[in-house]
Amino acid sequence: MTDSKSNSAIAPKPATHNPQPPTVNVSNQKTCRYQWLGTIEYLRARAIQDELVQRVHDGRSPNTLLLLEHPHVYTRGRLSPDDHLLTPADQLAAAGIPIHETDRGGQITYHGPGQLIGYPIINLRQSGKGPLQYVRALEQTIAETVSHFGIPAHTEPGLTGVWTPNGKIAAIGIKISRGITFHGFALNINPDLTYYRHIIPCGITNRPVTSLAAELNTTPTPTKVRPTLIQTFGTTMGWQMVEYNS
């Protein structure tokens, strides 16, 4: 989300998942790699993003969509006021929930189990899209994914993200460095929505947050939603999606 730092007293746990992006032929700009990282600490995911940003910039790795879940964590974007954190940081730290400053756009948000997190690391200059077009492509990808499960989804004028008639179902916050995108989106599949009570999510005070589970009255999982999102992302961006397993 230069660089993340923790506001809490909770140090990140030692990483046990250490995927190494390979050196590959990246001449085909119509191909995008995707990788499922599982559940991974926020700062470890940030380190993987930083490495991929450099590799994609240098032409040593292809465009890559990282998909994952995070343990409970709050992240603050560049525009996040202090008073949008409603529960004192020391109380959250005592509960084992860190708060991280980030360099992405947007304000404070929550990540946790039951969210499908997407971090696209792509060469935007080669994609033919400008920054606003790219954000709109992410919104379209998520809205079509949600609609695939029978839930009407839309964007809101003047706001970033994806919504249903019952609230916001996905948040988007990105950064572009030397033409390479990172950070990305969080789609609520079946998270515990009570964690949003500790913040003013994305600075929006008058709209609730929702999830696929709340909308469907079932318990979908990120694993079930993932294939649809990958296919829709590829179609929206005009790319063939190719799985990478480290």
Helices and strands as residue ranges (DSSP letters): E 5-6, E 31-39, H 42-58, E 64-69, E 73-76, G 82-84, H 89-94, E 99-101, E 108-111, E 115-121, H 124-127, H 131-148, E 162-164, E 167-177, E 180-188, G 193-198, G 201-203, H 212-216, H 222-237, E 240-243
